[in-house]
Structure formats: C-alpha cells, structure tokens
Amino acid sequence: MRSIVRVVMAGGLLLGAAACSQDAPADGARKTVPPSAAIAASTLVPTEVQGGSGQSMLAPPGWTVSLWARVPGARLLAFAPDGKLLVSRPESGDVVALSDGRQQTLVEGLNQPHGLAFDGDTLYVAESDQVDAYAYANGAVSGRRVVVDGLPDDKSPELGGKYAHALKSVAVGPDKSLYISIGSTGNISAEDRAAKPERATILRFADGRLETFARGVRNGTGLAVAPDGGVWTAVNNRDNIPFPYEGDDQGKVETSYVNDHPLEPLARLEKGRDLGWPYCNPDPDLQPGDEESPLSYSDRPFVRDFDTNRDGSKLDCATLRPVEQGMGAHSAPLGLSFAAQLPGVYGAGALVGVHGSWNRKPPRPPEVSFFAWRDNKLGPQQTLLSGFQREDGSRWGRPVMAVQGPDKAIYVSDDYAGAVYRVSAS
C-alpha cells in the first residue's frame, strides 16, 4: 500500500521526510492507493533551494533524511574500501571524497569524469574520452594509468563537436572485465550503430580487447552488476516518438502518446543483446494501438519505430527479448546500484536515481526508485524517495544516484540542489 504524509516546517527552512512506499502490483502496472497516516521526520533543505512552497521530501515510514554534504554538481557515487564516499563532478572536472562531514578533492583536471567503480584497491574513473585506473590507499590515489582510450565525445573529429550524451559510466564484472556505457550522439542517430567504437552501446574491455557487449542502448547511464554477476543498465530512451499503429494518428507526434512512450528500460545485458534503439521501442501498452490502454512496465515487448523502421527492414522487433523492467517515459534514470538489504519490507534490490523529465507535459517528477531483487530477478518499480517536484512542476532537487553505505544508510546525490543526502531507518 502506498501511504504519504506531508510535513512542511515553519519558514520553509525544513522539509518533511514522510511515508512513501508502494507494493508491487502483480501485473507490473503502477497503481495509486489512497494515502494513510504514517510517521514523519524532517531534514534541512540546502540554502540555495530554500524559499517558495511545496519543498517536502517523502520517504518510507520511520526513515530519516538529512542533508549530509553540500556538493555542487554531485553526480555518480562509489564507496571506497576505507568507507569514504566518492562523488564525481563532470562540470568541475574532479572527484571529491566525503567523510564525517569533511570534503577533499581526490583527483582533478579531468575531462568530464562521471562513472566510478572499485575493484579492490583499484579505482576506475570514466572520463568522457577514456577510462583511468588509480591505486587507492589512505584516502588518496596514485599511479594513474589509462586503461581504455579513444572513446567518442564532443571532441571526436568525426562528430564536429556534437555529442548529446558524452558522459560515460563504468562497472567491474565478477571476471574483472570493465563495462563502459557509450551514449548516442543524438535522439535519432542510427549511424552510431556502425561507428568504431560503436556508440549507443555498452562496451566490454577484457584481456586488452574492447568489444561491443550490448547495442541499441541509447543512453545507458545507469550501469551496475547485480548480486548474481549479471550486468544491468537503466536507459534514457528517445524523445518525440510518433504514434506507430495504423489509423488516423499514425505517424503523428502527439503529446498524449509521447508522454508515456517509449518506456525507459531497466534491462539485464548479455553479450549480443540488442535493446532496439533507434529501430524498435519497448511498449508499455497492454492493448497496443489503444490510446486508453493501461500501462505495464514488466516484460514488455518491442514495436517498430515509425520514423526509422516502418516496414521492419532495419530490425525485426519481434526477435528482441522483452525488457525485464522499466519506468515511465522520460523518467531519465541515471545512477544505478544494488543494495544488499534495505530495512523493513524492502530487502535486497536495485536503487535508481530518476532525474525527471525535461520535455514531458506535465513533467514526470524526480525520485529514487527501488526494484526488489528476488530469485535473481528485479520486481516492478517502487517509489522510495520523492517530493522533489512542486505542484506547479518546478523542482527544488533532482536525485542522480543512490547507494547503500557500509553503515547500511542510503546516500543520494542531487546535482540540482548540489547536495548529498543520508537516508537511514530506525
């Protein structure tokens, strides 16, 4: 059951962290349940976003959210072996380390550093054009070496300065392979599939060799390894999709359809898997072609893209494996991580930082989502933290990534508010 209590303290200086949980419907569809009473707590709002109305954060019953650190431009997160929390800042070109309220610059002068991953005492940092490795010890790094270079970004000569998704993410597999997300150059840029190295893909680097691991991944910024060793990605899918089905609206770009199509995939990757972009789109409609169709986000098939694959000659969408889980269109999922054991009914599962839409009407709100991990599978989306969006559609915060720390608390980066929050449960 979903329950919400909203608490706003006097003067707009405090915000409420109250209840917001949702049981997973059997069919995977999102359903609204009337609110009921729950325990409320409070947390400070960063000073740069104070003022105005509707600044309240919603969290599960009995959980407390606090402003742990102010970090302008905070993006992806990783805990170091010594318990320090590393935060990437692409716009500043650095990675900072946080510990007990203290902040230090770990490494600087980088080219849009984004993804962070540890393999023992080795830290991997994904810049926009390469992946670096450092030896990490005593809160410092040394011995920088370039592991993978020549990755495409806005400085690549063949792209002429145009690259919509230059930021890279990185993950380390159980076999020590590196997995690297390479975003598409644009909304629809089919030439990415023929590029070397291929764009709109997840690359795998092992034994000195770089190969395409999965393709058709428009912007798989969310990249993480599950407890069973499987590689998962959370994907930002395409915009302004035309209505694909026969009828008067076929080929038209209508807000009513674009608002909920295509879904944003949360998919398990295997070598050779294709997520379809830009030729096939995962479809949340339980009754395809019916504009009033109920929506579902579990095990969803693909449909042909009207712009790029009208006759199916570019790619047979029926041959693509359905997407395991997904989120509403234009959710903009960014950071992805797996938590071993969250408190209460949650247990193990995936945490996704949902950044919120930029072009949906009305805007899809930012949140931190949870997907339960059961029998080596992910269940449907549940809202864990929300309240970042006001009733008029404006935002005071936009979460990027959530990770569980050694203390079992959840740490959330917010690049809009310039903050890192700590979420704990009694």
RAJODA-V314144 format. One record per backbone hydrogen bond with DSSP energy under -1.0 kcal/mol. CO is the residue of the C=O (numbers start at 1). NH is the residue of the N-H. Records with the same first field share a line. If there is no record, write none. Layout:
# RAJODA-V314144
CO = NH / NH
This chain:
# RAJODA-V314144
7 = 16
9 = 12
13 = 45
15 = 43
16 = 57
17 = 41
18 = 59
25 = 28
41 = 17
43 = 15
46 = 49
47 = 50
54 = 56
57 = 18
58 = 386
60 = 63
62 = 426
64 = 424
66 = 422
69 = 420
71 = 74
76 = 88
78 = 86
80 = 83
84 = 80
85 = 98
86 = 78
87 = 96
88 = 75
89 = 93 / 94
93 = 110
94 = 89
95 = 106 / 107
96 = 87
97 = 104
98 = 85
99 = 102
102 = 99
104 = 97
107 = 95
110 = 112
111 = 128
115 = 126
117 = 124
119 = 122
121 = 136
122 = 119
123 = 134
124 = 117
125 = 132
126 = 114
129 = 151
130 = 127
131 = 147 / 148
132 = 125
133 = 145
134 = 123
135 = 142
137 = 140
140 = 137
142 = 135
145 = 133
148 = 131
153 = 156
156 = 159
159 = 162
168 = 115
169 = 181
171 = 179
173 = 176
177 = 173
178 = 205
179 = 171
180 = 203
182 = 201
185 = 164
189 = 192
190 = 193
191 = 194
192 = 199
200 = 217
201 = 182
202 = 213 / 214
203 = 180
204 = 211
205 = 178
206 = 209
209 = 206
211 = 204
213 = 272
214 = 202
215 = 275
216 = 277
218 = 184
219 = 221 / 236
222 = 234
224 = 232
226 = 229
230 = 226
231 = 269
232 = 224
233 = 267
234 = 222
243 = 251
247 = 250
249 = 252
252 = 243
254 = 257 / 258
255 = 259
257 = 260
258 = 261
264 = 327
265 = 235
266 = 325
267 = 233
270 = 273
273 = 215
276 = 279 / 280
279 = 305
281 = 303
282 = 263
284 = 296
287 = 290
290 = 293
294 = 286
300 = 323
301 = 283
303 = 281
305 = 309
309 = 312
315 = 317
316 = 319
317 = 320
323 = 300
324 = 299
325 = 266
327 = 264
328 = 331
331 = 356
332 = 355
335 = 353
337 = 351
339 = 349
342 = 347
343 = 346
347 = 342
348 = 373
349 = 339
350 = 371
351 = 337
352 = 369
353 = 334
354 = 367
364 = 357
367 = 354
368 = 384 / 385
369 = 352
370 = 382
371 = 350
372 = 379
374 = 377
377 = 374
382 = 370
385 = 368
386 = 58
388 = 396 / 397
390 = 393
394 = 390
400 = 335
401 = 413
403 = 411
405 = 408
409 = 405
410 = 423
411 = 403
412 = 421
413 = 400
414 = 418 / 419
419 = 414
420 = 68 / 69
421 = 412
422 = 66
423 = 410
424 = 64
